[in-house]
C-alpha cells in the first residue's frame, strides 16, 4: 500500500466521516461536510495527543544509526505528518 501524503490523508479522513454521516438523516449537505471536517480534526487531535510514530520516513542512516536518535527522528516525522494533515483539513 502506498503511503498517503498529508493532503491525501486529510481527504481520506474527511471522506470517511462524510460517508458515515451520509448514512444518517442530515438536513443539508454543507452541514454534513462541516461535521465531517470537525470529526476528522478531532481524530487528528487524538492522534497528535497520543504522540504518533507512524507514518515515518526515517532511515536509520539519516539519524546516525543509533536507536535514541532514530526514535526522535521517527517521532518528529510523524508529528509533522499529522500536523500537515490537520492543516489540510482546516483548508477544506
Gaussian input, Z-matrix of N, CA and C with variables (Angstrom, degrees):
# hf/3-21g

backbone

0 1
 N
 C     1     B1
 C     2     B2     1     A1
 N     3     B3     2     A2     1     D1
 C     4     B4     3     A3     2     D2
 C     5     B5     4     A4     3     D3
 N     6     B6     5     A5     4     D4
 C     7     B7     6     A6     5     D5
 C     8     B8     7     A7     6     D6
 N     9     B9     8     A8     7     D7
 C    10    B10     9     A9     8     D8
 C    11    B11    10    A10     9     D9
 N    12    B12    11    A11    10    D10
 C    13    B13    12    A12    11    D11
 C    14    B14    13    A13    12    D12
 N    15    B15    14    A14    13    D13
 C    16    B16    15    A15    14    D14
 C    17    B17    16    A16    15    D15
 N    18    B18    17    A17    16    D16
 C    19    B19    18    A18    17    D17
 C    20    B20    19    A19    18    D18
 N    21    B21    20    A20    19    D19
 C    22    B22    21    A21    20    D20
 C    23    B23    22    A22    21    D21
 N    24    B24    23    A23    22    D22
 C    25    B25    24    A24    23    D23
 C    26    B26    25    A25    24    D24
 N    27    B27    26    A26    25    D25
 C    28    B28    27    A27    26    D26
 C    29    B29    28    A28    27    D27
 N    30    B30    29    A29    28    D28
 C    31    B31    30    A30    29    D29
 C    32    B32    31    A31    30    D30
 N    33    B33    32    A32    31    D31
 C    34    B34    33    A33    32    D32
 C    35    B35    34    A34    33    D33
 N    36    B36    35    A35    34    D34
 C    37    B37    36    A36    35    D35
 C    38    B38    37    A37    36    D36
 N    39    B39    38    A38    37    D37
 C    40    B40    39    A39    38    D38
 C    41    B41    40    A40    39    D39
 N    42    B42    41    A41    40    D40
 C    43    B43    42    A42    41    D41
 C    44    B44    43    A43    42    D42
 N    45    B45    44    A44    43    D43
 C    46    B46    45    A45    44    D44
 C    47    B47    46    A46    45    D45
 N    48    B48    47    A47    46    D46
 C    49    B49    48    A48    47    D47
 C    50    B50    49    A49    48    D48
 N    51    B51    50    A50    49    D49
 C    52    B52    51    A51    50    D50
 C    53    B53    52    A52    51    D51
 N    54    B54    53    A53    52    D52
 C    55    B55    54    A54    53    D53
 C    56    B56    55    A55    54    D54
 N    57    B57    56    A56    55    D55
 C    58    B58    57    A57    56    D56
 C    59    B59    58    A58    57    D57
 N    60    B60    59    A59    58    D58
 C    61    B61    60    A60    59    D59
 C    62    B62    61    A61    60    D60
 N    63    B63    62    A62    61    D61
 C    64    B64    63    A63    62    D62
 C    65    B65    64    A64    63    D63
 N    66    B66    65    A65    64    D64
 C    67    B67    66    A66    65    D65
 C    68    B68    67    A67    66    D66
 N    69    B69    68    A68    67    D67
 C    70    B70    69    A69    68    D68
 C    71    B71    70    A70    69    D69
 N    72    B72    71    A71    70    D70
 C    73    B73    72    A72    71    D71
 C    74    B74    73    A73    72    D72
 N    75    B75    74    A74    73    D73
 C    76    B76    75    A75    74    D74
 C    77    B77    76    A76    75    D75
 N    78    B78    77    A77    76    D76
 C    79    B79    78    A78    77    D77
 C    80    B80    79    A79    78    D78
 N    81    B81    80    A80    79    D79
 C    82    B82    81    A81    80    D80
 C    83    B83    82    A82    81    D81
 N    84    B84    83    A83    82    D82
 C    85    B85    84    A84    83    D83
 C    86    B86    85    A85    84    D84
 N    87    B87    86    A86    85    D85
 C    88    B88    87    A87    86    D86
 C    89    B89    88    A88    87    D87
 N    90    B90    89    A89    88    D88
 C    91    B91    90    A90    89    D89
 C    92    B92    91    A91    90    D90
 N    93    B93    92    A92    91    D91
 C    94    B94    93    A93    92    D92
 C    95    B95    94    A94    93    D93
 N    96    B96    95    A95    94    D94
 C    97    B97    96    A96    95    D95
 C    98    B98    97    A97    96    D96
 N    99    B99    98    A98    97    D97
 C   100   B100    99    A99    98    D98
 C   101   B101   100   A100    99    D99
 N   102   B102   101   A101   100   D100
 C   103   B103   102   A102   101   D101
 C   104   B104   103   A103   102   D102
 N   105   B105   104   A104   103   D103
 C   106   B106   105   A105   104   D104
 C   107   B107   106   A106   105   D105
 N   108   B108   107   A107   106   D106
 C   109   B109   108   A108   107   D107
 C   110   B110   109   A109   108   D108
 N   111   B111   110   A110   109   D109
 C   112   B112   111   A111   110   D110
 C   113   B113   112   A112   111   D111
 N   114   B114   113   A113   112   D112
 C   115   B115   114   A114   113   D113
 C   116   B116   115   A115   114   D114
 N   117   B117   116   A116   115   D115
 C   118   B118   117   A117   116   D116
 C   119   B119   118   A118   117   D117
 N   120   B120   119   A119   118   D118
 C   121   B121   120   A120   119   D119
 C   122   B122   121   A121   120   D120
 N   123   B123   122   A122   121   D121
 C   124   B124   123   A123   122   D122
 C   125   B125   124   A124   123   D123
 N   126   B126   125   A125   124   D124
 C   127   B127   126   A126   125   D125
 C   128   B128   127   A127   126   D126
 N   129   B129   128   A128   127   D127
 C   130   B130   129   A129   128   D128
 C   131   B131   130   A130   129   D129
 N   132   B132   131   A131   130   D130
 C   133   B133   132   A132   131   D131
 C   134   B134   133   A133   132   D132
 N   135   B135   134   A134   133   D133
 C   136   B136   135   A135   134   D134
 C   137   B137   136   A136   135   D135
 N   138   B138   137   A137   136   D136
 C   139   B139   138   A138   137   D137
 C   140   B140   139   A139   138   D138
 N   141   B141   140   A140   139   D139
 C   142   B142   141   A141   140   D140
 C   143   B143   142   A142   141   D141
 N   144   B144   143   A143   142   D142
 C   145   B145   144   A144   143   D143
 C   146   B146   145   A145   144   D144
 N   147   B147   146   A146   145   D145
 C   148   B148   147   A147   146   D146
 C   149   B149   148   A148   147   D147
 N   150   B150   149   A149   148   D148
 C   151   B151   150   A150   149   D149
 C   152   B152   151   A151   150   D150
 N   153   B153   152   A152   151   D151
 C   154   B154   153   A153   152   D152
 C   155   B155   154   A154   153   D153
 N   156   B156   155   A155   154   D154
 C   157   B157   156   A156   155   D155
 C   158   B158   157   A157   156   D156
 N   159   B159   158   A158   157   D157
 C   160   B160   159   A159   158   D158
 C   161   B161   160   A160   159   D159
 N   162   B162   161   A161   160   D160
 C   163   B163   162   A162   161   D161
 C   164   B164   163   A163   162   D162
 N   165   B165   164   A164   163   D163
 C   166   B166   165   A165   164   D164
 C   167   B167   166   A166   165   D165
 N   168   B168   167   A167   166   D166
 C   169   B169   168   A168   167   D167
 C   170   B170   169   A169   168   D168
 N   171   B171   170   A170   169   D169
 C   172   B172   171   A171   170   D170
 C   173   B173   172   A172   171   D171
 N   174   B174   173   A173   172   D172
 C   175   B175   174   A174   173   D173
 C   176   B176   175   A175   174   D174
 N   177   B177   176   A176   175   D175
 C   178   B178   177   A177   176   D176
 C   179   B179   178   A178   177   D177
 N   180   B180   179   A179   178   D178
 C   181   B181   180   A180   179   D179
 C   182   B182   181   A181   180   D180
 N   183   B183   182   A182   181   D181
 C   184   B184   183   A183   182   D182
 C   185   B185   184   A184   183   D183
 N   186   B186   185   A185   184   D184
 C   187   B187   186   A186   185   D185
 C   188   B188   187   A187   186   D186
 N   189   B189   188   A188   187   D187
 C   190   B190   189   A189   188   D188
 C   191   B191   190   A190   189   D189
 N   192   B192   191   A191   190   D190
 C   193   B193   192   A192   191   D191
 C   194   B194   193   A193   192   D192
 N   195   B195   194   A194   193   D193
 C   196   B196   195   A195   194   D194
 C   197   B197   196   A196   195   D195
 N   198   B198   197   A197   196   D196
 C   199   B199   198   A198   197   D197
 C   200   B200   199   A199   198   D198
 N   201   B201   200   A200   199   D199
 C   202   B202   201   A201   200   D200
 C   203   B203   202   A202   201   D201
 N   204   B204   203   A203   202   D202
 C   205   B205   204   A204   203   D203
 C   206   B206   205   A205   204   D204
 N   207   B207   206   A206   205   D205
 C   208   B208   207   A207   206   D206
 C   209   B209   208   A208   207   D207
 N   210   B210   209   A209   208   D208
 C   211   B211   210   A210   209   D209
 C   212   B212   211   A211   210   D210
 N   213   B213   212   A212   211   D211
 C   214   B214   213   A213   212   D212
 C   215   B215   214   A214   213   D213
 N   216   B216   215   A215   214   D214
 C   217   B217   216   A216   215   D215
 C   218   B218   217   A217   216   D216
 N   219   B219   218   A218   217   D217
 C   220   B220   219   A219   218   D218
 C   221   B221   220   A220   219   D219
 N   222   B222   221   A221   220   D220
 C   223   B223   222   A222   221   D221
 C   224   B224   223   A223   222   D222
 N   225   B225   224   A224   223   D223
 C   226   B226   225   A225   224   D224
 C   227   B227   226   A226   225   D225
 N   228   B228   227   A227   226   D226
 C   229   B229   228   A228   227   D227
 C   230   B230   229   A229   228   D228
 N   231   B231   230   A230   229   D229
 C   232   B232   231   A231   230   D230
 C   233   B233   232   A232   231   D231
 N   234   B234   233   A233   232   D232
 C   235   B235   234   A234   233   D233
 C   236   B236   235   A235   234   D234
 N   237   B237   236   A236   235   D235
 C   238   B238   237   A237   236   D236
 C   239   B239   238   A238   237   D237
 N   240   B240   239   A239   238   D238
 C   241   B241   240   A240   239   D239
 C   242   B242   241   A241   240   D240
 N   243   B243   242   A242   241   D241
 C   244   B244   243   A243   242   D242
 C   245   B245   244   A244   243   D243
 N   246   B246   245   A245   244   D244
 C   247   B247   246   A246   245   D245
 C   248   B248   247   A247   246   D246
 N   249   B249   248   A248   247   D247
 C   250   B250   249   A249   248   D248
 C   251   B251   250   A250   249   D249
 N   252   B252   251   A251   250   D250
 C   253   B253   252   A252   251   D251
 C   254   B254   253   A253   252   D252
 N   255   B255   254   A254   253   D253
 C   256   B256   255   A255   254   D254
 C   257   B257   256   A256   255   D255
 N   258   B258   257   A257   256   D256
 C   259   B259   258   A258   257   D257
 C   260   B260   259   A259   258   D258
 N   261   B261   260   A260   259   D259
 C   262   B262   261   A261   260   D260
 C   263   B263   262   A262   261   D261
 N   264   B264   263   A263   262   D262
 C   265   B265   264   A264   263   D263
 C   266   B266   265   A265   264   D264
 N   267   B267   266   A266   265   D265
 C   268   B268   267   A267   266   D266
 C   269   B269   268   A268   267   D267
 N   270   B270   269   A269   268   D268
 C   271   B271   270   A270   269   D269
 C   272   B272   271   A271   270   D270
 N   273   B273   272   A272   271   D271
 C   274   B274   273   A273   272   D272
 C   275   B275   274   A274   273   D273

   B1=1.4389
   B2=1.5299
   B3=1.3246
   B4=1.4589
   B5=1.5311
   B6=1.3179
   B7=1.4560
   B8=1.5239
   B9=1.3154
   B10=1.4625
   B11=1.5227
   B12=1.3282
   B13=1.4607
   B14=1.5262
   B15=1.3295
   B16=1.4662
   B17=1.5347
   B18=1.3280
   B19=1.4674
   B20=1.5284
   B21=1.3324
   B22=1.4656
   B23=1.5255
   B24=1.3465
   B25=1.4675
   B26=1.5229
   B27=1.3371
   B28=1.4669
   B29=1.5232
   B30=1.3197
   B31=1.4630
   B32=1.5256
   B33=1.3275
   B34=1.4701
   B35=1.5325
   B36=1.3335
   B37=1.4741
   B38=1.5240
   B39=1.3270
   B40=1.4563
   B41=1.5300
   B42=1.3336
   B43=1.4703
   B44=1.5290
   B45=1.3205
   B46=1.4651
   B47=1.5277
   B48=1.3270
   B49=1.4649
   B50=1.5236
   B51=1.3281
   B52=1.4689
   B53=1.5265
   B54=1.3300
   B55=1.4656
   B56=1.5305
   B57=1.3132
   B58=1.4634
   B59=1.5240
   B60=1.3155
   B61=1.4635
   B62=1.5220
   B63=1.3195
   B64=1.4631
   B65=1.5195
   B66=1.3012
   B67=1.4548
   B68=1.5223
   B69=1.3002
   B70=1.4688
   B71=1.5170
   B72=1.3005
   B73=1.4609
   B74=1.5207
   B75=1.3313
   B76=1.4638
   B77=1.5209
   B78=1.3099
   B79=1.4594
   B80=1.5209
   B81=1.3093
   B82=1.4533
   B83=1.5248
   B84=1.3248
   B85=1.4586
   B86=1.5299
   B87=1.3248
   B88=1.4613
   B89=1.5234
   B90=1.3049
   B91=1.4558
   B92=1.5252
   B93=1.3400
   B94=1.4642
   B95=1.5242
   B96=1.3396
   B97=1.4620
   B98=1.5224
   B99=1.3265
   B100=1.4623
   B101=1.5273
   B102=1.3028
   B103=1.4680
   B104=1.5215
   B105=1.3306
   B106=1.4614
   B107=1.5266
   B108=1.3295
   B109=1.4649
   B110=1.5228
   B111=1.3165
   B112=1.4624
   B113=1.5325
   B114=1.3227
   B115=1.4736
   B116=1.5261
   B117=1.3347
   B118=1.4647
   B119=1.5263
   B120=1.3304
   B121=1.4687
   B122=1.5328
   B123=1.3092
   B124=1.4729
   B125=1.5262
   B126=1.3300
   B127=1.4692
   B128=1.5267
   B129=1.3234
   B130=1.4636
   B131=1.5269
   B132=1.3245
   B133=1.4658
   B134=1.5359
   B135=1.3180
   B136=1.4661
   B137=1.5251
   B138=1.3270
   B139=1.4685
   B140=1.5250
   B141=1.3252
   B142=1.4672
   B143=1.5228
   B144=1.3183
   B145=1.4681
   B146=1.5253
   B147=1.3235
   B148=1.4631
   B149=1.5307
   B150=1.3382
   B151=1.4673
   B152=1.5348
   B153=1.3169
   B154=1.4559
   B155=1.5215
   B156=1.3240
   B157=1.4568
   B158=1.5262
   B159=1.3031
   B160=1.4602
   B161=1.5057
   B162=1.3102
   B163=1.4629
   B164=1.5231
   B165=1.3052
   B166=1.4569
   B167=1.5142
   B168=1.2974
   B169=1.4592
   B170=1.5257
   B171=1.3189
   B172=1.4570
   B173=1.5175
   B174=1.2905
   B175=1.4558
   B176=1.5316
   B177=1.3175
   B178=1.4658
   B179=1.5232
   B180=1.3232
   B181=1.4613
   B182=1.5232
   B183=1.3395
   B184=1.4627
   B185=1.5261
   B186=1.3237
   B187=1.4607
   B188=1.5191
   B189=1.2877
   B190=1.4539
   B191=1.5145
   B192=1.3267
   B193=1.4678
   B194=1.5222
   B195=1.3272
   B196=1.4529
   B197=1.5166
   B198=1.2909
   B199=1.4639
   B200=1.5255
   B201=1.3126
   B202=1.4613
   B203=1.5319
   B204=1.3014
   B205=1.4594
   B206=1.5176
   B207=1.3136
   B208=1.4639
   B209=1.5242
   B210=1.3134
   B211=1.4666
   B212=1.5216
   B213=1.3291
   B214=1.4661
   B215=1.5209
   B216=1.3245
   B217=1.4619
   B218=1.5245
   B219=1.3242
   B220=1.4609
   B221=1.5289
   B222=1.3169
   B223=1.4639
   B224=1.5329
   B225=1.3286
   B226=1.4627
   B227=1.5260
   B228=1.3179
   B229=1.4721
   B230=1.5244
   B231=1.3205
   B232=1.4666
   B233=1.5234
   B234=1.3232
   B235=1.4638
   B236=1.5288
   B237=1.3182
   B238=1.4630
   B239=1.5295
   B240=1.3434
   B241=1.4566
   B242=1.5235
   B243=1.3368
   B244=1.4681
   B245=1.5200
   B246=1.3140
   B247=1.4691
   B248=1.5236
   B249=1.3237
   B250=1.4648
   B251=1.5320
   B252=1.3356
   B253=1.4704
   B254=1.5302
   B255=1.3291
   B256=1.4627
   B257=1.5307
   B258=1.3137
   B259=1.4595
   B260=1.5257
   B261=1.3283
   B262=1.4625
   B263=1.5327
   B264=1.3185
   B265=1.4592
   B266=1.5235
   B267=1.3097
   B268=1.4573
   B269=1.5279
   B270=1.3223
   B271=1.4591
   B272=1.5333
   B273=1.3324
   B274=1.4768
   B275=1.5185
   A1=108.88
   A2=116.20
   A3=123.24
   A4=109.71
   A5=116.11
   A6=120.49
   A7=108.71
   A8=116.10
   A9=120.73
   A10=110.98
   A11=115.15
   A12=120.64
   A13=107.51
   A14=117.91
   A15=118.71
   A16=112.31
   A17=117.27
   A18=119.77
   A19=110.48
   A20=117.64
   A21=120.97
   A22=111.03
   A23=117.31
   A24=121.37
   A25=110.28
   A26=117.23
   A27=120.87
   A28=110.25
   A29=117.16
   A30=121.33
   A31=110.38
   A32=116.90
   A33=121.15
   A34=110.77
   A35=117.23
   A36=120.34
   A37=110.57
   A38=116.23
   A39=120.58
   A40=110.45
   A41=117.26
   A42=121.38
   A43=111.22
   A44=116.96
   A45=120.71
   A46=110.67
   A47=116.43
   A48=119.45
   A49=111.35
   A50=117.62
   A51=120.31
   A52=109.83
   A53=116.05
   A54=119.80
   A55=109.97
   A56=116.58
   A57=119.88
   A58=110.85
   A59=116.47
   A60=120.14
   A61=112.14
   A62=117.27
   A63=119.74
   A64=111.62
   A65=117.15
   A66=120.88
   A67=111.04
   A68=116.85
   A69=122.07
   A70=108.34
   A71=117.45
   A72=120.70
   A73=109.49
   A74=114.79
   A75=120.31
   A76=106.81
   A77=117.42
   A78=120.26
   A79=115.42
   A80=118.20
   A81=119.97
   A82=111.90
   A83=115.51
   A84=119.77
   A85=111.21
   A86=116.97
   A87=120.69
   A88=110.43
   A89=116.65
   A90=120.99
   A91=109.89
   A92=116.39
   A93=120.45
   A94=110.82
   A95=116.84
   A96=119.77
   A97=110.80
   A98=116.98
   A99=120.62
   A100=111.69
   A101=116.83
   A102=120.43
   A103=110.22
   A104=117.28
   A105=120.67
   A106=110.79
   A107=117.18
   A108=120.34
   A109=110.04
   A110=117.66
   A111=120.62
   A112=111.63
   A113=116.87
   A114=120.59
   A115=110.59
   A116=116.67
   A117=120.43
   A118=110.56
   A119=117.42
   A120=120.51
   A121=111.13
   A122=116.82
   A123=120.32
   A124=110.08
   A125=116.63
   A126=120.49
   A127=110.64
   A128=117.37
   A129=120.70
   A130=110.60
   A131=117.85
   A132=120.59
   A133=110.82
   A134=116.88
   A135=120.39
   A136=110.87
   A137=116.47
   A138=120.72
   A139=109.49
   A140=116.91
   A141=120.24
   A142=112.19
   A143=117.04
   A144=119.20
   A145=112.21
   A146=116.78
   A147=121.21
   A148=112.14
   A149=116.68
   A150=122.26
   A151=110.77
   A152=118.24
   A153=122.68
   A154=113.61
   A155=115.19
   A156=121.79
   A157=111.21
   A158=117.93
   A159=120.93
   A160=109.29
   A161=121.16
   A162=124.42
   A163=110.44
   A164=115.04
   A165=118.66
   A166=109.06
   A167=114.47
   A168=121.33
   A169=109.75
   A170=115.59
   A171=121.00
   A172=110.59
   A173=114.80
   A174=122.38
   A175=107.37
   A176=116.83
   A177=120.36
   A178=111.20
   A179=117.34
   A180=120.30
   A181=112.27
   A182=117.24
   A183=120.46
   A184=112.16
   A185=117.70
   A186=120.18
   A187=113.05
   A188=117.79
   A189=119.87
   A190=114.15
   A191=118.10
   A192=124.23
   A193=114.18
   A194=117.88
   A195=119.14
   A196=108.41
   A197=116.34
   A198=121.35
   A199=112.15
   A200=116.95
   A201=120.66
   A202=110.62
   A203=118.15
   A204=121.13
   A205=111.42
   A206=116.67
   A207=120.31
   A208=110.06
   A209=117.60
   A210=121.27
   A211=110.97
   A212=117.55
   A213=121.00
   A214=111.27
   A215=117.35
   A216=120.73
   A217=110.27
   A218=117.00
   A219=121.67
   A220=109.72
   A221=116.95
   A222=121.72
   A223=110.83
   A224=116.14
   A225=120.10
   A226=111.65
   A227=117.24
   A228=121.08
   A229=110.76
   A230=117.23
   A231=120.91
   A232=110.75
   A233=117.38
   A234=120.46
   A235=111.02
   A236=116.44
   A237=119.91
   A238=110.26
   A239=117.39
   A240=121.43
   A241=110.89
   A242=117.14
   A243=120.18
   A244=112.15
   A245=118.56
   A246=119.94
   A247=110.74
   A248=117.22
   A249=120.99
   A250=110.62
   A251=117.26
   A252=120.61
   A253=109.15
   A254=116.41
   A255=121.48
   A256=110.76
   A257=117.20
   A258=120.87
   A259=111.80
   A260=116.69
   A261=120.72
   A262=110.56
   A263=117.13
   A264=120.65
   A265=110.82
   A266=116.24
   A267=120.38
   A268=111.70
   A269=116.57
   A270=119.24
   A271=112.91
   A272=118.22
   A273=120.45
   A274=110.62
   D1=135.64
   D2=179.87
   D3=-72.94
   D4=138.61
   D5=175.57
   D6=-72.59
   D7=132.65
   D8=-178.85
   D9=-80.58
   D10=148.19
   D11=170.98
   D12=-75.86
   D13=164.96
   D14=176.53
   D15=-56.46
   D16=-40.03
   D17=179.84
   D18=-64.81
   D19=-44.38
   D20=178.23
   D21=-61.74
   D22=-41.00
   D23=179.53
   D24=-65.79
   D25=-40.62
   D26=178.28
   D27=-61.39
   D28=-45.84
   D29=179.57
   D30=-64.87
   D31=-39.51
   D32=178.67
   D33=-62.73
   D34=-46.71
   D35=178.93
   D36=-62.26
   D37=-46.03
   D38=178.65
   D39=-58.15
   D40=-48.32
   D41=-178.22
   D42=-63.54
   D43=-37.72
   D44=179.35
   D45=-63.23
   D46=-48.05
   D47=179.28
   D48=-69.20
   D49=-36.51
   D50=179.47
   D51=-63.68
   D52=-41.39
   D53=178.34
   D54=-62.68
   D55=-44.97
   D56=179.42
   D57=-60.39
   D58=-39.85
   D59=179.56
   D60=-72.31
   D61=-29.60
   D62=-178.39
   D63=-70.76
   D64=-16.01
   D65=179.17
   D66=-80.33
   D67=-11.62
   D68=177.49
   D69=-105.29
   D70=162.43
   D71=175.42
   D72=-77.69
   D73=113.39
   D74=174.37
   D75=-128.04
   D76=137.48
   D77=-170.99
   D78=-66.43
   D79=-39.43
   D80=-174.40
   D81=-129.97
   D82=140.86
   D83=178.88
   D84=-61.66
   D85=-39.37
   D86=-179.49
   D87=-63.01
   D88=-39.90
   D89=177.29
   D90=-60.47
   D91=-43.73
   D92=179.30
   D93=-62.84
   D94=-39.90
   D95=179.20
   D96=-62.31
   D97=-46.24
   D98=179.57
   D99=-62.86
   D100=-40.90
   D101=178.45
   D102=-66.55
   D103=-40.89
   D104=178.96
   D105=-61.90
   D106=-42.00
   D107=177.84
   D108=-63.88
   D109=-43.73
   D110=179.11
   D111=-62.57
   D112=-40.59
   D113=177.64
   D114=-63.37
   D115=-43.52
   D116=179.19
   D117=-64.27
   D118=-39.91
   D119=177.51
   D120=-63.83
   D121=-38.93
   D122=176.48
   D123=-61.71
   D124=-43.29
   D125=179.09
   D126=-61.90
   D127=-43.56
   D128=179.58
   D129=-65.40
   D130=-40.64
   D131=177.07
   D132=-60.01
   D133=-40.23
   D134=177.64
   D135=-63.72
   D136=-40.79
   D137=178.08
   D138=-63.63
   D139=-46.69
   D140=179.87
   D141=-61.54
   D142=-39.40
   D143=-179.63
   D144=-70.96
   D145=-18.68
   D146=177.82
   D147=-87.91
   D148=2.34
   D149=179.97
   D150=55.75
   D151=73.94
   D152=-173.26
   D153=-66.62
   D154=154.50
   D155=173.34
   D156=-117.83
   D157=-9.29
   D158=-179.74
   D159=-125.17
   D160=146.32
   D161=-2.90
   D162=-78.04
   D163=160.12
   D164=174.87
   D165=-139.34
   D166=148.85
   D167=-178.35
   D168=-121.68
   D169=23.46
   D170=-173.46
   D171=-83.97
   D172=135.44
   D173=174.88
   D174=-104.72
   D175=136.64
   D176=179.79
   D177=-51.26
   D178=-41.80
   D179=-177.17
   D180=-66.78
   D181=-26.34
   D182=179.93
   D183=-69.53
   D184=-18.96
   D185=-175.29
   D186=-120.08
   D187=23.69
   D188=177.06
   D189=85.67
   D190=4.00
   D191=173.37
   D192=60.67
   D193=27.97
   D194=172.23
   D195=-116.37
   D196=147.40
   D197=-175.69
   D198=-57.34
   D199=-42.13
   D200=-177.08
   D201=-58.79
   D202=-48.80
   D203=-178.55
   D204=-72.74
   D205=-35.65
   D206=-179.87
   D207=-62.79
   D208=-44.04
   D209=-179.33
   D210=-60.68
   D211=-46.06
   D212=-179.75
   D213=-63.43
   D214=-41.43
   D215=178.84
   D216=-66.35
   D217=-39.03
   D218=178.14
   D219=-62.19
   D220=-44.85
   D221=179.65
   D222=-63.60
   D223=-44.06
   D224=179.44
   D225=-62.37
   D226=-42.04
   D227=179.24
   D228=-63.45
   D229=-43.24
   D230=-179.23
   D231=-66.63
   D232=-43.36
   D233=178.72
   D234=-62.40
   D235=-40.64
   D236=178.06
   D237=-63.04
   D238=-43.41
   D239=179.08
   D240=-58.60
   D241=-51.69
   D242=-175.94
   D243=-69.49
   D244=-31.24
   D245=173.08
   D246=-67.23
   D247=-35.28
   D248=176.17
   D249=-68.32
   D250=-38.90
   D251=175.48
   D252=-59.53
   D253=-45.18
   D254=179.12
   D255=-58.70
   D256=-44.81
   D257=178.44
   D258=-62.31
   D259=-40.91
   D260=178.82
   D261=-64.30
   D262=-40.26
   D263=177.83
   D264=-63.38
   D265=-41.71
   D266=-179.33
   D267=-66.31
   D268=-23.42
   D269=179.94
   D270=-90.54
   D271=-4.07
   D272=179.01
   D273=-71.49

